[in-house]
């Protein structure tokens, strides 16, 4: 059963702690993305990767880090430097970067207290 | 940087009324994609438009891509309660590092029966 999986669905962390969100896909897609969704803000691009071992900053990369060591995996770390980390985080993948449809995971709702 | 803007942000209709959302880009797009996100869910791909002036239909949904490839619209005829959700347009964004898919802020549709 092909798809893109994010875990966990809900995550709670204390302020000042780093937290890593998982994103795995078995669609053999080259491109992967992380978006942040806040009410009324749409989807804002955090980081994206078009190929293994390479990634680029999106519009709101500050306070986040990523790695792309395997084609299937694109984990996102929310660091303590992120000023307002509470949000809904969506991971997506596509066969190429922008000319084919993107498939989204179920999302991770992160709450920092 | 490049922006994709959508209007309106919110729209409430009575069941059976029509609905239209508009998407405008600050630059010419090679293609535009539309997604739907149900409440509590994740975005799901609806369609991609590539050609100037292209019109595509999916049952009660009509998608248009402008002649200049800088604007697009989604029109729903005779809305139903199943149409409730947020509709996003997305287009390629080219920056110095590569190309990624950027999203508008979305139009949230509510339908009362």
Interface residues (C-beta under 8 A of the other chain):
Chain A: X33 X35 X40 X41 X42 X43 X44 X45 X48 X50 X56 X57 X58 X59 X90 X92 X94 X97 X98 X99 X100 X101 X102 X103 X104 X105 X106 X107
Chain B: X1 X6 X9 X30 X31 X33 X35 X41 X42 X43 X44 X45 X48 X88 X90 X91 X92 X93 X95 X97 X98 X99 X100 X101 X102 X103 X104 X105 X106
